[in-house]
Amino acid sequence: MYQLIIANKNYSSWSLRVWLLMQQIKIPFSERLITFEQGNSREKFSRISPTGLLPCLIDEDTLIWDSLAIVEYLAEAFPEIWPKNKLVRAWARSATCEMHSSLQFFNSKSLSCATQVELKHLPEKSREDIIRVDRLWQEGLKKFGGPFLAGENFTAVDAFFSPVAIKINNYNLPIADISQHYVNRILELPYLRQWIKEALNEPWRVFEYEELEKKVGIIIKDLRS
Ligand SMILES: N[C@@H](CCC(=O)N[C@@H](CS)C(=O)NCC(=O)O)C(=O)O
């Protein structure tokens, strides 16, 4: 059985992406959570991961690191991770890679499942990222007919945007209605709800990450308290 090594559910958006995909596709796995350290976790994570970053997947003697590499490794055994149709698959891969390589506002360390933030100081680049995600989602949902980004089934592209749905919700970001319905759909997935519930029950806090949220806004609600 696969072992997925993740970091704190409250903060680790890259762990969520792989974890949610494996749950949705019904890939059996055990999970092992290694907690972040205040300041820097790389030394601790380096005992497992060659980059000092999580998640990692262990399959018998093989270690796979980096979320996108894990997805591609699993897709060889579970092709339903990607859409069946070649052209839809190409779109889903492009959007997934865009999430993985850019969209910095949704890629940075300032995701906490627990905190609702009222935005105050949003840099222009972050504004552009929000508009881009909204456009991308509208394109996928209209082109492939929903309810998921690449059509009928939940695939890797939905998993990669799942922390974005959490952030849009927690920051109350303005997006088109069709995108907002998609956010609601993702947040209603029982496995996503399970992740958030477990995240809110975690006893560990990484103050450095929570400080990052205070740079862009005011924390108006902490769902843990
Ligand atoms: N490109 C990597 C990014 C992984 C990543 O940034 N992981 C974060 C947790 S979500 C981490 O391990 N951070 C440790 C640190 O920065 O100290 C991937 O896609 O897996």
The ligand as a Gaussian input file, in Angstrom:
#p B3LYP/6-31G(d) Opt

LIG

0 1
 N        6.699000      22.046000      -5.448000
 C        6.414000      21.340000      -4.224000
 C        6.081000      22.329000      -3.122000
 C        5.963000      21.628000      -1.779000
 C        5.906000      22.616000      -0.614000
 O        6.176000      23.821000      -0.752000
 N        5.567000      22.082000       0.553000
 C        5.492000      22.882000       1.764000
 C        4.272000      22.459000       2.570000
 S        2.758000      22.821000       1.710000
 C        6.696000      22.591000       2.646000
 O        7.104000      21.454000       2.762000
 N        7.265000      23.620000       3.288000
 C        8.341000      23.470000       4.222000
 C        9.118000      24.751000       4.380000
 O        8.994000      25.621000       3.526000
 O        9.840000      24.860000       5.370000
 C        5.272000      20.359000      -4.478000
 O        4.512000      20.583000      -5.422000
 O        5.142000      19.349000      -3.752000

